[in-house]
Amino acid sequence: DYAGCQREMMKRIWVGLLIGCLALLVGAPVASAQELLVDASWLNARLSDPKVRIVDMVTEPEAYQKEHVPGAVYLHVNDSRIGVPAGGFRLPNAEEGAKLLGSLGVTPESQLVIYDDTGGLHASRLFFTLDVFGHRKAAILNGGIQAWKRAGFALSKEIPRVTPTTYKPTIHPERVASAEWVRDRLKDPKVALVDSRTPAEYEGKDVRARRGGRIPGAVNLEWRQNLRPDWTFKPLEELRAMYVAKGATPDKTVVTYCQTHHRASHSYFVLRLLGYPNLVGYDRSWVEWGNRDDLPVEK
């Protein structure tokens, strides 16, 4: 009805204003959705721009070698994170991050556009790394290589030469949570935990550590729910409604986690896309929490 439409419109306006006001209060600039998520036409129009660095993160290197977006350099998802002997991964440190970005030929002025063949899953992990490193000019190609092919744009087999650069990242440690940081805030009403794993993992039926279950108080929103069937991202209003309905509202500090913060990086990217000003990634995620007997578990 008319009254219902008016209420919904006011709700959307209120959420938008709240995001903007919070960003001003914390002093964190919020990038627009157009800056973080680009389509194939946008990228095709900028292929010759020397400031644009395209990163291909398709699952198999052989697929990149066969065909890729012209000018794209390849990066495997495991090169954007560091393996941990105890299991899982961690973010690169400042030195490792500088080496990674330098090997890609990235400068602080570079506009990175990242794509993959997994609905942005691999690309989001690099985005999370870049966000922690303070590189603001990073976007994901909506729909990945599949969307590029559907648009009928040119593909290349040529492997571009990369001129290494010296990159000094500005680390933002406040965007990464430790297990202790999460544990100390479990009862804080201003903190929301988003579990990006499957419902079976969340409920403790699919056990991938010594213990199954979830971090107490966490809500479950599997990362695949961020996507349409064609692996493009759902409309912003639909995404916003999903997270708000779970209690992950923009006035809270929202913490994302999964098994290794691979899937959770997808949720992190979506929340950044929605303009959430206070985001934290629990980088070690369930592979650490579920294997530590001193941390509480909920089922």
C-alpha positions as CSV (number, residue, x, y, z in Angstrom):
1,D,0.0,0.0,0.0
2,Y,1.0,3.7,-0.3
3,A,1.8,4.0,3.4
4,G,3.9,0.9,3.3
5,C,5.9,2.2,0.3
6,Q,6.4,5.5,2.2
7,R,7.8,3.7,5.2
8,E,10.1,1.6,3.1
9,M,11.4,4.7,1.3
10,M,12.0,6.5,4.6
11,K,13.8,3.5,5.9
12,R,16.2,3.5,2.9
13,I,16.8,7.2,3.2
14,W,17.5,6.8,6.9
15,V,20.0,4.0,6.4
16,G,21.8,6.0,3.7
17,L,22.1,9.0,5.9
18,L,23.2,6.9,8.8
19,I,26.1,5.4,6.8
20,G,27.2,8.8,5.6
21,C,27.0,10.4,9.1
22,L,28.9,7.5,10.7
23,A,31.7,7.8,8.1
24,L,32.1,11.5,8.9
25,L,32.1,10.8,12.6
26,V,34.9,8.2,12.4
27,G,36.8,10.1,9.8
28,A,36.8,7.2,7.3
29,P,36.0,8.1,3.7
30,V,33.4,5.8,2.2
31,A,34.0,4.9,-1.4
32,S,31.0,4.8,-3.6
33,A,29.7,1.5,-5.0
34,Q,30.7,2.7,-8.5
35,E,34.3,3.0,-7.3
36,L,34.4,-0.5,-5.8
37,L,32.4,-2.6,-8.3
38,V,32.8,-2.0,-12.0
39,D,31.2,-3.7,-15.0
40,A,32.8,-5.0,-18.2
41,S,32.0,-1.9,-20.3
42,W,33.7,0.3,-17.7
43,L,36.8,-1.7,-17.8
44,N,36.9,-2.2,-21.6
45,A,36.8,1.6,-22.0
46,R,40.0,1.9,-19.8
47,L,42.2,-0.9,-21.2
48,S,44.7,1.6,-22.5
49,D,44.8,3.7,-19.3
50,P,48.4,3.3,-17.8
51,K,47.1,3.9,-14.3
52,V,44.7,0.9,-14.5
53,R,46.3,-2.4,-13.3
54,I,44.1,-5.5,-14.1
55,V,44.7,-8.5,-11.9
56,D,43.4,-11.9,-13.0
57,M,42.7,-14.3,-10.2
58,V,40.9,-17.2,-11.9
59,T,41.3,-20.5,-10.1
60,E,43.6,-22.2,-12.5
61,P,46.7,-20.5,-14.0
62,E,46.2,-22.5,-17.2
63,A,42.9,-20.8,-17.8
64,Y,44.7,-17.4,-17.6
65,Q,47.4,-18.5,-20.0
66,K,44.7,-19.7,-22.5
67,E,42.8,-16.4,-22.4
68,H,42.4,-13.3,-20.2
69,V,41.4,-9.7,-20.3
70,P,44.1,-7.8,-22.3
71,G,46.8,-6.4,-20.1
72,A,45.8,-8.5,-17.0
73,V,48.6,-10.0,-14.8
74,Y,47.9,-13.2,-13.0
75,L,47.8,-13.7,-9.2
76,H,46.8,-16.9,-7.5
77,V,44.6,-16.4,-4.4
78,N,47.3,-18.1,-2.2
79,D,49.8,-15.4,-3.2
80,S,47.5,-12.8,-1.6
81,R,47.8,-14.6,1.8
82,I,50.4,-16.4,3.8
83,G,50.0,-20.1,4.9
84,V,50.2,-20.8,8.6
85,P,51.8,-24.1,9.8
86,A,48.9,-24.6,12.3
87,G,46.4,-24.4,9.4
88,G,44.8,-21.7,7.4
89,F,46.3,-18.4,6.3
90,R,47.1,-14.9,7.6
91,L,47.5,-11.5,6.0
92,P,50.9,-10.6,4.6
93,N,52.9,-8.3,6.9
94,A,54.1,-4.9,5.7
95,E,57.3,-6.3,4.1
96,E,55.4,-9.2,2.5
97,G,52.7,-6.8,1.3
98,A,55.2,-4.4,-0.2
99,K,56.8,-7.3,-2.1
100,L,53.4,-8.5,-3.3
101,L,52.2,-5.1,-4.6
102,G,55.6,-4.3,-6.0
103,S,55.7,-7.5,-8.0
104,L,52.3,-6.5,-9.6
105,G,53.7,-3.1,-10.6
106,V,51.3,-1.3,-8.3
107,T,51.9,2.3,-7.1
108,P,49.6,4.2,-4.7
109,E,48.1,5.9,-7.8
110,S,47.3,2.6,-9.5
111,Q,43.6,1.8,-10.0
112,L,43.4,-2.0,-9.5
113,V,40.6,-3.9,-11.1
114,I,40.4,-7.5,-9.9
115,Y,38.5,-10.4,-11.5
116,D,38.2,-14.1,-11.1
117,D,35.9,-17.0,-12.2
118,T,34.3,-17.5,-8.8
119,G,31.8,-14.7,-8.4
120,G,34.4,-12.4,-6.8
121,L,35.5,-14.9,-4.1
122,H,39.2,-14.9,-4.9
123,A,39.2,-11.2,-5.9
124,S,37.6,-10.3,-2.5
125,R,40.5,-11.9,-0.6
126,L,42.9,-9.6,-2.4
127,F,40.6,-6.7,-1.9
128,F,40.6,-7.4,1.9
129,T,44.4,-7.4,1.8
130,L,44.5,-4.1,-0.1
131,D,42.0,-2.5,2.3
132,V,44.2,-3.4,5.3
133,F,47.2,-2.1,3.4
134,G,45.5,1.2,2.8
135,H,45.3,1.0,-1.0
136,R,42.0,2.9,-1.7
137,K,41.9,2.5,-5.5
138,A,40.7,-1.1,-5.8
139,A,37.6,-2.5,-7.6
140,I,36.2,-5.9,-8.5
141,L,34.9,-6.7,-12.0
142,N,31.2,-7.6,-11.4
143,G,30.6,-11.1,-12.8
144,G,34.3,-11.8,-13.4
145,I,35.7,-13.3,-16.6
146,Q,32.2,-14.8,-17.4
147,A,30.7,-11.3,-17.6
148,W,33.6,-10.1,-19.8
149,K,33.0,-13.0,-22.2
150,R,29.2,-12.5,-22.2
151,A,29.8,-8.9,-23.2
152,G,31.8,-10.1,-26.2
153,F,35.0,-8.1,-25.4
154,A,38.4,-9.1,-26.6
155,L,40.5,-11.7,-24.9
156,S,44.3,-12.1,-25.1
157,K,47.0,-14.8,-24.6
158,E,49.8,-12.2,-24.3
159,I,51.5,-12.2,-20.9
160,P,52.3,-8.6,-20.1
161,R,55.7,-7.5,-18.8
162,V,55.5,-6.0,-15.4
163,T,58.0,-3.4,-14.2
164,P,58.4,-3.9,-10.5
165,T,57.7,-1.0,-8.2
166,T,58.6,0.0,-4.7
167,Y,55.4,0.1,-2.7
168,K,55.2,1.1,1.0
169,P,51.8,0.1,2.4
170,T,50.1,2.0,5.2
171,I,48.9,-0.8,7.4
172,H,45.5,-0.3,9.1
173,P,45.7,-2.8,12.0
174,E,42.2,-1.8,13.2
175,R,40.7,-3.6,10.2
176,V,42.0,-7.0,11.4
177,A,40.8,-8.8,14.5
178,S,42.7,-11.3,16.6
179,A,40.9,-14.1,18.5
180,E,41.4,-12.2,21.7
181,W,39.9,-9.0,20.2
182,V,36.8,-11.0,19.3
183,R,36.6,-12.8,22.6
184,D,36.7,-9.6,24.6
185,R,33.8,-8.1,22.6
186,L,31.4,-11.1,22.5
187,K,28.9,-9.3,24.7
188,D,29.3,-5.9,23.2
189,P,26.0,-4.8,21.7
190,K,27.9,-2.5,19.3
191,V,29.7,-5.4,17.7
192,A,28.1,-7.8,15.2
193,L,29.7,-11.1,14.0
194,V,28.9,-12.3,10.5
195,D,29.7,-16.0,9.8
196,S,30.0,-16.5,6.0
197,R,30.2,-20.3,6.1
198,T,27.5,-22.8,5.2
199,P,24.6,-23.3,7.5
200,A,25.9,-26.8,8.2
201,E,29.2,-25.4,9.4
202,Y,27.5,-22.7,11.4
203,E,25.3,-25.3,13.2
204,G,28.2,-27.6,13.9
205,K,27.0,-30.4,11.6
206,D,29.9,-29.9,9.2
207,V,33.0,-29.9,11.5
208,R,36.2,-28.6,9.9
209,A,38.3,-28.1,13.1
210,R,38.6,-30.0,16.4
211,R,35.3,-28.4,17.4
212,G,32.3,-27.6,15.4
213,G,29.9,-24.7,15.8
214,R,30.2,-21.0,15.7
215,I,31.5,-18.0,17.6
216,P,28.9,-17.2,20.3
217,G,26.4,-14.5,19.0
218,A,27.4,-14.8,15.4
219,V,24.7,-14.6,12.7
220,N,25.0,-16.8,9.6
221,L,24.8,-15.3,6.1
222,E,26.6,-17.6,3.7
223,W,28.7,-15.7,1.1
224,R,26.9,-17.2,-1.9
225,Q,23.8,-15.3,-0.8
226,N,25.6,-12.1,-2.0
227,L,25.3,-13.3,-5.6
228,R,22.8,-13.7,-8.4
229,P,22.7,-17.1,-10.3
230,D,25.0,-15.6,-12.9
231,W,27.6,-14.8,-10.2
232,T,27.1,-11.1,-10.4
233,F,26.4,-9.3,-7.1
234,K,22.8,-8.7,-6.1
235,P,21.4,-5.1,-6.1
236,L,22.7,-3.0,-3.3
237,E,19.3,-2.5,-1.7
238,E,18.8,-6.3,-1.6
239,L,22.2,-6.8,-0.1
240,R,21.6,-4.1,2.5
241,A,18.3,-5.6,3.5
242,M,19.9,-9.0,4.0
243,Y,22.6,-7.8,6.4
244,V,20.3,-5.4,8.3
245,A,17.8,-8.2,8.8
246,K,20.5,-10.2,10.5
247,G,21.4,-7.4,12.8
248,A,24.6,-6.4,11.0
249,T,23.7,-2.7,10.8
250,P,26.0,0.1,9.8
251,D,26.0,1.7,13.2
252,K,27.9,-1.3,14.6
253,T,31.4,-2.6,14.2
254,V,30.9,-5.7,11.9
255,V,33.3,-8.5,12.1
256,T,33.5,-11.1,9.3
257,Y,34.8,-14.6,9.6
258,C,34.5,-18.1,8.0
259,Q,37.0,-21.0,8.0
260,T,40.1,-19.1,6.7
261,H,38.6,-15.6,5.9
262,H,38.4,-16.5,2.2
263,R,34.6,-16.6,2.0
264,A,34.4,-14.0,4.7
265,S,36.4,-11.6,2.5
266,H,33.5,-11.7,0.1
267,S,31.2,-10.5,2.9
268,Y,33.7,-7.9,3.9
269,F,33.8,-6.6,0.3
270,V,30.0,-6.4,0.2
271,L,29.8,-4.5,3.5
272,R,32.5,-2.1,2.2
273,L,30.4,-1.8,-1.0
274,L,27.4,-0.9,1.2
275,G,29.4,1.8,2.8
276,Y,29.8,0.3,6.3
277,P,32.3,2.5,8.1
278,N,33.5,0.1,10.8
279,L,34.6,-3.3,9.4
280,V,36.9,-5.8,10.9
281,G,38.1,-9.1,9.4
282,Y,38.9,-12.0,11.8
283,D,41.7,-13.2,9.5
284,R,42.5,-16.5,11.2
285,S,38.8,-17.3,11.5
286,W,37.4,-20.7,12.5
287,V,40.5,-22.7,11.7
288,E,42.0,-21.0,14.7
289,W,38.9,-20.5,16.9
290,G,37.6,-24.0,16.5
291,N,41.0,-25.5,17.3
292,R,41.5,-23.5,20.5
293,D,40.0,-25.1,23.6
294,D,40.2,-21.8,25.5
295,L,37.6,-20.0,23.3
296,P,33.9,-20.5,23.7
297,V,31.8,-22.2,21.1
298,E,28.0,-22.1,20.4
299,K,25.9,-24.6,18.5
